[in-house]
Amino acid sequence: MVAPESIDAYIAACADPEVAKRLQRIRETIAAEVPDPEEKIRYGMPAIMLGGRYALHFAAWKKHIGLYPVPTLPAVLEPEVAPFRREKDSVVFPHREPIPYELIGRIAAGVVAQRRAAGN
């Protein structure tokens, strides 16, 4: 399989129109929280960049949509993220459940805040 050249192409290649809509909304949600977001395909999946480095990747899989990498977030946010964690830095949203877009926005904002605090 050839990697898509853009996030638009990645979303357009999605076989399920509902999953494509979810991906588009996740894209918009993340980009709204990242200052001057730049979009790329990295490792075959969409990435929203922050200052030349990735902020978050997102991808559709057979049973879920994933966000990567999601670091440990502040104590006020981490309990909300915890039910969706599958690995140390992976968060997944099953297709069979509603997508918590507001939470995804807060995750993106948390990643941005951590990067700023670290001087990145």
ABEGO torsion letter per residue (X at the ends): XBBBABAAAAAAABABAAAAAAAAAAAAAAAAABBGBBBBBBGGBBBBBBGGBBABBBBBBAABBBBOBBBBBBAAAAAAAAAABABAABBBBBAABBBBAAAAAAAAAAAAAAAAAAGX
